[in-house]
Amino acid sequence: MKDPFLGHLERLFRPVDGWGEFRRGARPAAVAFVLYRQTGRWTVPFVRRRADLRDHPGQVALPGGSVEAGESAWDAAQREVAEEIGVPVGRLVPLGAGDPIYAAVTNFSVVPFVAYLPDPVESFVHDVRELEGVLAIPLDRLLDDSAWLESQEPWRFRYLAHEESVVWGLTERIVYGLAPKLRQALQGDQRGSPS
């Protein structure tokens, strides 16, 4: 791996097989925060879930889903990326894992993995049975605190509006949890690059 930013990420996050464990009694799930280059910018694909789904209907989410019996969390994340946005299993380069997050409303315990897609596909192919489409959001926008807004009513939550979609809820919590290490890796990359 030649890119210093990716090397920094690998050192900052836990190994994919040493991230911890799921909350006892919760439904295990894994998601992938996939980094790829698009027009010279680091970009992350998100999925827009269909409004008629049982879990997190209509929400913008990271590709991911339930961990099946006998499957590792990383294997589940790769499988879900393949099923949801068409990136073949084995194509992602795992960089590490973030802290697991518990979603009380749906009783999911979710581990987020950070991965790199070296050669992105021309366009992602989404699963029409589950998704309305794929949304590509630049990493610098995700890490820009001023881009995130706070709702006023009926309850307060942070959200990011992007191309007629909104990132909020569990996905916002996951991005918020990964953001400090992503920023740290970018700063390390900028310090290490020639001026």
C-alpha positions in Angstrom: 0.0 0.0 0.0 1.8 3.1 -1.2 -0.6 5.9 -0.1 0.5 7.4 3.2 -3.1 8.2 4.2 -4.1 4.5 3.9 -1.1 3.5 5.9 -2.0 5.9 8.7 -5.5 4.5 8.8 -4.2 1.0 9.0 -2.2 2.0 12.1 -5.0 3.9 13.8 -7.9 1.4 13.5 -8.1 -2.0 15.1 -7.3 -5.1 13.0 -10.4 -6.5 11.2 -10.1 -9.7 13.3 -9.4 -7.9 16.6 -12.2 -5.4 16.8 -14.0 -6.8 19.8 -17.4 -8.5 20.1 -21.0 -7.8 19.6 -23.3 -6.7 22.4 -24.8 -9.8 24.1 -28.4 -10.4 23.0 -28.2 -8.0 20.1 -28.5 -8.8 16.4 -24.9 -8.8 14.9 -24.3 -6.6 11.9 -21.3 -5.2 10.0 -21.0 -2.2 7.6 -18.2 -1.0 5.4 -16.9 2.6 5.1 -15.3 2.2 1.7 -12.7 4.7 0.5 -12.0 5.1 -3.2 -10.6 7.9 -5.4 -13.1 9.8 -7.7 -11.8 12.8 -9.7 -8.8 13.1 -7.3 -10.9 13.1 -4.1 -11.4 10.4 -1.5 -15.1 9.4 -1.7 -17.3 7.0 0.2 -20.4 5.2 -1.2 -23.6 5.1 0.8 -26.8 3.3 -0.1 -30.3 4.7 -0.1 -32.5 2.1 1.4 -36.0 1.5 0.0 -38.9 3.0 2.0 -40.7 -0.3 2.3 -37.9 -2.2 4.2 -38.4 -3.4 7.8 -35.1 -2.2 9.2 -34.1 1.5 8.7 -36.6 2.1 5.9 -35.7 5.0 3.5 -32.5 5.8 5.3 -29.1 6.5 3.8 -26.7 3.9 5.1 -23.2 2.4 4.7 -23.3 -0.9 2.7 -23.7 -3.6 5.3 -26.1 -5.9 7.1 -26.6 -8.9 9.4 -23.8 -11.2 10.2 -24.9 -14.8 9.4 -24.1 -17.8 11.7 -20.6 -19.0 11.2 -19.5 -15.9 9.3 -16.9 -13.4 10.5 -18.0 -9.8 10.7 -15.5 -8.8 8.0 -16.7 -11.5 5.7 -20.3 -10.3 6.3 -19.3 -6.7 5.4 -17.6 -7.9 2.2 -20.6 -10.0 1.3 -23.0 -7.1 1.9 -20.9 -4.7 -0.2 -21.0 -7.3 -3.0 -24.8 -7.8 -2.7 -25.7 -4.1 -2.3 -23.3 -2.2 -4.6 -21.7 -4.9 -6.8 -18.1 -4.8 -5.6 -16.9 -8.4 -5.7 -15.8 -10.1 -2.5 -12.0 -9.9 -2.2 -11.7 -6.6 -4.0 -11.7 -4.5 -0.9 -8.5 -4.0 1.0 -9.3 -4.0 4.7 -7.8 -1.1 6.7 -9.3 -1.8 10.1 -12.3 -1.6 12.4 -14.0 1.1 14.4 -15.8 0.8 17.7 -19.0 -1.3 17.6 -22.2 0.8 17.9 -25.5 -0.3 19.4 -28.8 0.7 17.8 -31.4 0.2 20.5 -34.4 0.8 18.3 -33.6 -2.2 16.1 -31.4 -4.1 18.6 -28.5 -4.2 16.2 -24.9 -4.3 17.4 -22.9 -2.9 14.4 -19.1 -3.0 13.8 -17.9 -0.6 11.1 -15.0 -1.6 8.9 -12.8 0.9 7.0 -11.7 -0.4 3.7 -10.0 0.8 0.5 -11.3 0.0 -3.1 -8.1 0.3 -5.2 -9.8 0.2 -8.6 -13.4 1.4 -8.3 -16.0 0.2 -10.7 -17.2 2.7 -13.3 -20.5 2.9 -11.5 -21.8 0.9 -8.5 -24.7 -1.5 -9.3 -27.2 -1.5 -6.5 -29.6 -4.2 -5.4 -33.0 -3.0 -6.5 -34.8 -5.3 -4.0 -33.3 -3.4 -1.1 -32.0 -0.1 -2.4 -33.1 3.0 -4.3 -29.6 3.9 -5.3 -26.0 4.6 -4.4 -24.8 8.0 -3.1 -21.1 9.0 -3.4 -20.1 11.5 -0.7 -16.6 13.1 -0.7 -14.7 12.3 2.5 -13.8 16.0 3.0 -17.5 16.8 3.1 -18.2 14.0 5.6 -15.4 15.3 7.9 -16.5 19.0 7.6 -18.3 19.7 10.9 -19.9 22.9 9.3 -21.6 20.7 6.7 -23.5 18.8 9.4 -26.6 20.5 10.6 -28.7 20.0 13.8 -32.5 19.5 13.6 -34.7 21.5 15.9 -38.0 19.6 16.1 -39.3 17.2 17.4 -35.9 15.9 18.7 -32.4 17.1 18.1 -30.0 15.1 15.9 -27.1 15.8 13.5 -27.6 15.3 9.8 -25.9 15.9 6.5 -28.0 16.8 3.5 -26.4 15.6 0.2 -28.1 15.4 -3.2 -31.7 15.3 -1.9 -30.7 12.6 0.6 -30.0 12.9 4.4 -27.4 11.1 6.4 -28.6 10.8 10.0 -29.4 8.3 12.8 -27.2 5.2 13.1 -25.2 6.1 10.0 -24.4 9.6 11.4 -23.3 7.9 14.6 -21.0 5.6 12.7 -19.4 8.4 10.7 -19.1 10.5 13.8 -17.3 7.6 15.6 -14.8 7.1 12.7 -14.2 10.8 12.0 -11.5 11.5 14.6 -9.2 8.7 13.3 -9.9 9.7 9.6 -9.0 13.3 10.4 -5.9 12.2 12.2 -4.8 10.0 9.3 -5.4 12.9 6.9 -3.4 15.3 9.1 -0.5 12.7 9.3 -0.6 12.4 5.5 -0.4 16.2 5.1 2.5 16.5 7.5 4.3 13.7 5.7 3.8 15.1 2.2 6.2 17.6 0.6 5.0 21.2 0.7 
